[in-house]
Amino acid sequence: MALKLRAVDKKKVPAFDHLLICAHGGRIDLEVLKRTSALLNHLIGLPSRLSSLIVPLESAYDEEKGQYNARDILKSTSGLVTPGCLRVIVLTEEDIYIPVFKYVFGAADLPGSCAVVSLKRLRQEFYKNPPDLRLFYKRVDKTVLHELGHTFGLTHCRNRHCVMYSSTRIVDTDFKSSMFCHHCFNLLADHLNEERLVCLKSRHDDEFPYK
């Protein structure tokens, strides 16, 4: 589903003109960054700026768990939100968690300006399987869209095919589609409108084939 954004009042300068995609520590594969940038541009019609995350995340690391606290990462990332920046998406190779879960694939402020996605558990190699780039890229797309939806106020959807369905296991991510169901899509449009942005639906808006 392609969304395009424009200012409500054409005479005014748009409040947002880009998104920021941060590669934590500069360790993210360039192809992943390019694909994520293209995905978000296709979704909301804004260009993405790529950046190496400069905010120190040492305070987010839990030595006992050997993981990073996603909530602490989001707090550190909030300082990267500058005028004109609609959302900040952090991609990391590190394993992340939030206090109520042993691990998460991603996390986001709900609603808010920041989201973080871990690539570690999206790779087949993590599950002792041969690499599968095609599957990996699908998982990245779904996780990025899911967390981005949270930043716009969308909660988890009951439709297992909707990209906003909660992924507690990797099989949940593989089962659901990379699209918003009609209900979540309309909610997204409403939230964008609240931010003085208009969601212009494409001719593919009715392609969600699941009930």
C-alpha positions in Angstrom: 0.0 0.0 0.0 1.5 3.3 -1.0 0.7 6.4 1.0 1.6 9.9 -0.1 1.8 12.8 2.3 1.3 16.5 1.6 0.6 19.6 3.8 -3.0 20.2 4.6 -2.5 23.8 3.6 -0.5 23.9 0.3 0.5 27.5 1.0 2.4 26.4 4.1 5.7 24.6 4.2 5.2 20.9 5.1 6.0 20.3 8.7 8.0 17.1 7.8 10.3 16.5 4.9 12.2 13.4 5.8 12.7 10.3 8.0 15.9 9.3 9.6 17.2 5.8 9.5 20.1 5.1 11.9 22.5 2.2 11.6 23.5 1.4 15.2 27.3 1.5 15.3 27.5 1.6 11.5 27.3 -2.2 11.3 24.2 -2.6 9.2 24.5 -3.9 5.7 24.1 -1.2 3.1 21.5 -3.2 1.2 19.3 -3.4 4.3 19.5 0.3 4.7 18.7 0.9 1.0 15.7 -1.5 1.1 14.4 0.1 4.3 14.7 3.5 2.9 12.9 2.5 -0.3 10.1 0.8 1.7 9.4 3.8 3.8 9.6 6.1 0.8 7.0 3.9 -0.9 4.8 3.9 2.2 4.7 7.6 3.1 6.3 9.4 0.2 9.1 11.1 2.2 12.8 10.6 1.5 14.9 8.8 4.1 18.2 10.1 5.4 20.8 7.5 6.5 23.0 8.1 9.5 25.3 6.2 11.8 23.9 6.3 15.3 26.1 8.6 17.3 24.1 8.4 20.6 26.1 6.2 23.0 24.0 3.1 23.9 26.3 1.7 26.6 23.7 2.6 29.2 21.1 0.4 27.5 23.3 -2.8 27.7 22.4 -5.4 30.3 25.5 -7.5 31.0 23.5 -10.2 32.8 21.2 -10.7 29.8 23.7 -9.9 27.1 21.1 -7.8 25.5 20.1 -4.1 25.0 17.1 -2.6 26.7 14.9 -1.4 23.8 13.2 1.2 26.0 16.6 2.8 26.9 17.6 2.8 23.2 14.4 4.7 22.4 15.1 7.3 25.2 18.6 7.8 23.8 17.3 8.1 20.2 14.8 10.8 21.1 17.5 13.4 20.9 17.9 12.7 17.2 14.5 14.0 16.4 15.0 17.4 14.7 12.7 19.8 13.0 11.4 18.3 9.7 12.1 14.7 10.8 8.9 12.7 10.8 10.2 9.6 12.5 13.6 8.0 13.5 14.1 4.3 12.8 17.1 2.6 14.5 18.3 -0.6 12.9 20.7 -2.7 15.1 22.4 -6.1 14.9 22.2 -6.4 18.7 19.6 -8.5 20.5 17.0 -6.4 22.3 14.4 -6.8 25.0 11.9 -4.9 27.0 11.4 -5.7 30.7 8.2 -7.8 30.3 9.6 -10.0 27.5 12.8 -12.0 27.1 13.3 -10.6 23.7 11.6 -8.5 21.0 12.1 -8.1 17.3 11.4 -4.4 17.6 10.0 -1.7 19.9 8.6 1.8 19.4 7.1 4.7 21.3 3.3 4.4 21.1 2.7 7.0 19.9 6.0 8.8 19.4 8.8 9.6 17.1 11.2 6.7 17.5 11.4 3.0 16.8 14.1 0.4 17.0 14.3 -2.9 15.0 16.8 -5.7 15.8 18.0 -7.8 12.8 19.5 -10.5 15.0 16.5 -12.8 15.4 15.2 -12.0 11.9 18.1 -14.0 10.3 17.7 -17.7 9.7 21.2 -18.3 11.0 20.0 -17.4 14.5 17.8 -20.5 14.4 20.7 -22.7 13.1 19.3 -22.7 9.6 21.0 -21.8 6.3 20.9 -18.1 5.3 17.9 -17.0 3.4 18.1 -13.4 2.3 14.7 -13.3 0.7 13.0 -14.4 3.9 15.2 -12.1 5.9 14.3 -9.1 3.9 10.6 -9.9 4.2 11.0 -10.1 8.0 12.8 -6.8 8.1 10.0 -5.1 6.0 7.3 -6.5 8.2 9.0 -5.5 11.5 9.8 -2.0 10.3 6.3 -1.4 9.2 4.9 -2.8 12.4 7.0 -0.6 14.6 6.4 2.4 12.4 2.6 1.8 12.8 3.1 1.9 16.6 4.7 5.3 16.4 1.5 6.6 14.7 -0.6 5.2 17.6 -1.6 1.8 16.1 -1.9 -1.0 18.6 -1.8 -4.7 17.9 -4.3 -6.0 15.5 -6.3 -9.2 16.0 -6.1 -10.1 12.3 -3.1 -12.5 12.0 -2.5 -11.5 8.4 -2.2 -7.8 9.3 1.3 -6.4 9.6 0.2 -4.9 13.0 -0.4 -8.4 14.5 1.8 -9.1 17.4 4.9 -11.2 16.7 5.9 -13.1 19.8 7.6 -15.7 17.7 9.3 -15.6 14.3 6.5 -17.9 12.9 4.1 -15.1 13.6 6.2 -12.7 11.5 6.4 -15.2 8.7 2.7 -15.9 8.7 1.4 -12.3 8.6 1.6 -10.2 5.4 3.5 -7.0 4.9 0.2 -5.0 4.6 -2.0 -3.1 6.9 -5.6 -4.5 7.1 -8.3 -2.0 6.1 -9.0 -1.1 9.7 -5.4 -0.4 10.6 -4.9 1.4 7.3 -7.8 3.8 8.0 -6.5 4.4 11.5 -3.1 5.2 10.1 -4.7 7.7 7.8 -6.5 9.3 10.7 -3.4 9.6 12.8 -1.5 11.2 9.9 -4.3 13.7 9.5 -4.0 14.6 13.2 -0.3 15.5 12.5 -1.6 17.9 9.7 -0.7 15.4 7.0 -3.0 13.9 4.5 -2.9 10.2 3.5 -3.5 9.9 -0.2 -4.5 6.3 -0.9 -3.3 4.6 -4.0 -5.3 2.3 -6.3 -3.8 -0.7 -4.4 -5.5 0.1 -1.1 -8.1 -2.7 -1.6 -5.5 -5.4 -2.2 -5.6 -6.7 1.4 -7.0 -10.2 0.6 -7.6 -11.5 4.1 -10.7 -11.5 6.3 
